[in-house]
Structure formats: C-alpha cells, structure tokens
Amino acid sequence: MPSEDAPSLRTRRLRIIESGESASEPPNAFALAVRAGLRSDPKTLPCRYFYDEQGSRLFEQICDLPEYYLTRTEDSILLDHAHTMVAGWIDAPVMVELGSGSSSKTRRLILAALQTYRSLQYVPIDVSKTILEESAEALVEEFPRLQVTGFAANYRDALAGVVERFDRPKLFVFLGSSLGNYEPDQAVDLLSLIARSMDPSDRLLLGTDLDKDPKILEAAYDDAQGVTARFNLNLLERINRELGGNFAVERFEHQARYRNDLHRVEMHLVSREDQEVVIPGAGLTVKFSEGESIHSENSHKYNPAILDELGNRSGFIEEDAWTDADHRFRVQRWRSRSGQSSHSRTEV
Ligand SMILES: C[S@@+](CC[C@H](N)C(=O)[O-])C[C@H]1O[C@@H](n2cnc3c(N)ncnc32)[C@H](O)[C@@H]1O
C-alpha cells in the first residue's frame, strides 16, 4: 500500500510546462491552418492537428493493429539495443523526446538509462496535453528514480525552453518515424533546429521507417478494422467540434496511396459527392466536388542513402545505426556537426 506522502513525492518529480501563446503558435493557429489548407488547390490539412485527445487515443489503437508493423518493429530494435543507445556519458544525459505520445516504447530507453545511471531527467514534448500528462503520471509512478518535465508545446517552442532550462548533456529522442510526416526540405529544417539545439556531447536517436513493398505500406495506413480511417476522419470531426463546422464525415472516404516517385504513403479524405461545408470558426464556406480530396498526411519512407543525405544537409554525423532482421525499420544515433547546420524557418 502506498505511503501517505507518496502523491506529493510523485508531484515533486513531475512538472508540465505549457508553451502558452507564442509567435510560432497564435491562439487561433488551428483556424488559420484550416482556412489556409481548405482554400488551397489541392486542398490540404496539416497532420499535426490529428492529435487532439480523440486522435491521440485512436493513434494508440493504430499502434496495436496487426498491419501497423512500425511500432512493434521499432520496439524490438529498442529492446535489443537500448543499453548501447543510452551509453556514453558519466552521468545520465537529460532524455528529451520529441512527439512522445504515450512514451510506451521510450520505456525501453528509460529502463536502460536507470540501469546504467543513478537517476534520470526525462523531458517529453507533445502538442497533445492530455496524453502527455497521462503518460508522465504513469512514468513517475512506475520509475521511482525518474524525474519528468513535460512540455505541452510544439517542437520549436519546446526546444527553446529545453535548451534554456537544462544546461547538461542531452539525449534527444525522435521515434515512430514521425520525421516522415515532413517533406524532405521541412525535415531538414526540423533536423537542423534539433542540431542547433545540441552541444558536442549531445546525441539524437532517430527512428525511421524503411521503404518496402507498397502492399505492406498501404495496409499499414488502411487497416481492415478501419481504425486508421477513423483517425483520418477525426480531423473533420475536430473541425466540427472546435470551429463549429458542419462536415458530415460519412460523405468522405479515407484513402491511403503509396507514391513510388516520392517514397511516401499519402493519406487523403475524398469527397463522395458534390457538397458544401460551412466552418464558422475559420470564416469559411468550402465547396467539394465528387472525388476531390483533402491531402491530410505524408509518411515518407527511407533508405540508408536518403537518411545519410538528410543527416548531412542538417548538420549531423552518424555514429551508430540498428535495424531489424527484415530491414523494415532503422534507428540511428547521430551527433551534431556543431555550428555547421543550415537552418531556415518553417512551422514545426
Ligand atoms: C506519430 S505519433 C508518435 C508517437 C510516439 N513517439 C510513437 O513513436 O509511437 C506523433 C506524436 O507527435 C506529436 N506531435 C505531432 N506534431 C507535433 C509538433 N509539431 N510538436 C509537438 N508534438 C507534435 C503528436 O501529438 C503525437 O503524439
């Protein structure tokens, strides 16, 4: 049975910091993004807005689907190599995770770090505050020598806060092939931003999905149970909930298409008929013709040569890399070629 002061001890090991308003995240950012995306040709919506509370829960279900090999495969690589991945410092580095979600795979790294070092400061970053809080609470409960400082913020704002607060060696962690949501130039921008946040003793652990048979890829993003379809359609439901839209989601169809030329799986929401949708919170009335799509997500797939080029352009040098027996997924440990990364500003 827990002692009476257990909750306050736990509270002392857990802190959540919210970014609040900032130059890169105005309060009506979602409305502005919806307005811009649905007025463009072809229509688009940024995939970062998938992750409201409902979207984050659906993503957790996706991770357990038989077709979604990504989570299982990356987890097996972390299980096999976690101790090597976290090694190399005298005292534990601060573990900073971008897009931490439920932090479920990160537990492998946290456990290995706590077996290697006396204690650990873990800094998860996620725009989805609910999932961040829930996973942070579960982690401090599970690991008594763990301190958690979560940032409920976008990558850019949170990284600035992390560098300001933690003047110690860091291990940055970016899993789940979340990098794949970015077009190559945007990926270089984000990686460059990470590289510029790093000191020579810091490292980045980057998990990326590898290119493979299109049938395997398309099934991973269009499962038989229809969970990914619900995840994609939740974007329209979120517009209804938060911006007063009147999308009838049954009038849209989820599609996942592999683009061989661009090495990526695209997710689309395709209008089943000619229709008009009103979104008061975005000051928008938008017309759809039958078959017209909203492009909602890219998931780029990689090979070692593409990764090498991305790393080079962003100011990184590869130190080590691990893959599974079937070469489905790759986790690499990179160090920054300090001060040499190029950087231009896009929304991350
Ligand atoms: C594909 S999920 C991956 C979750 C987990 N890392 C994994 O590997 O299973 C992406 C996560 O990143 C978060 N996210 C997406 N874009 C973000 C951004 N620009 N800034 C901060 N968090 C973001 C989402 O809320 C979500 O939890």
The ligand as a Tripos MOL2 file, in Angstrom:
@<TRIPOS>MOLECULE
LIG
   27    29     1     0     0
SMALL
NO_CHARGES

@<TRIPOS>ATOM
      1 C1          3.0880    9.5260  -34.8830 C.3       1 LIG1
      2 S1          2.8700    9.9900  -33.1920 S.3       1 LIG1
      3 C2          4.2700    9.1630  -32.4940 C.3       1 LIG1
      4 C3          4.1450    8.9190  -31.0150 C.3       1 LIG1
      5 C4          5.3070    8.1340  -30.4030 C.3       1 LIG1
      6 N1          6.5590    8.8940  -30.4780 N.3       1 LIG1
      7 C5          5.4800    6.8110  -31.1020 C.2       1 LIG1
      8 O1          6.5600    6.5890  -31.6460 O.co2     1 LIG1
      9 O2          4.5640    5.9960  -31.0690 O.co2     1 LIG1
     10 C6          3.3740   11.6780  -33.2190 C.3       1 LIG1
     11 C7          3.2720   12.4120  -31.8910 C.3       1 LIG1
     12 O3          3.8730   13.6890  -32.0500 O.3       1 LIG1
     13 C8          3.0170   14.7370  -31.5970 C.3       1 LIG1
     14 N2          3.2580   15.8690  -32.4940 N.ar      1 LIG1
     15 C9          2.9920   15.9560  -33.8270 C.ar      1 LIG1
     16 N3          3.4350   17.1210  -34.3370 N.ar      1 LIG1
     17 C10         3.9810   17.8110  -33.2980 C.ar      1 LIG1
     18 C11         4.6220   19.1090  -33.1870 C.ar      1 LIG1
     19 N4          4.7860   19.8830  -34.2540 N.pl3     1 LIG1
     20 N5          5.0680   19.4920  -31.9730 N.ar      1 LIG1
     21 C12         4.9220   18.6920  -30.8680 C.ar      1 LIG1
     22 N6          4.3370   17.4570  -30.9200 N.ar      1 LIG1
     23 C13         3.8770   17.0210  -32.1190 C.ar      1 LIG1
     24 C14         1.6020   14.1700  -31.6790 C.3       1 LIG1
     25 O4          0.7190   14.7550  -30.7580 O.3       1 LIG1
     26 C15         1.8440   12.6690  -31.4280 C.3       1 LIG1
     27 O5          1.7110   12.3280  -30.0670 O.3       1 LIG1
@<TRIPOS>BOND
     1     1     2 1
     2     2     3 1
     3     2    10 1
     4     3     4 1
     5     4     5 1
     6     5     6 1
     7     5     7 1
     8     7     8 2
     9     7     9 1
    10    10    11 1
    11    11    12 1
    12    11    26 1
    13    12    13 1
    14    13    14 1
    15    13    24 1
    16    14    15 ar
    17    14    23 ar
    18    15    16 ar
    19    16    17 ar
    20    17    18 ar
    21    17    23 ar
    22    18    19 1
    23    18    20 ar
    24    20    21 ar
    25    21    22 ar
    26    22    23 ar
    27    24    25 1
    28    24    26 1
    29    26    27 1
@<TRIPOS>SUBSTRUCTURE
     1 LIG1         1 GROUP 0 **** ****
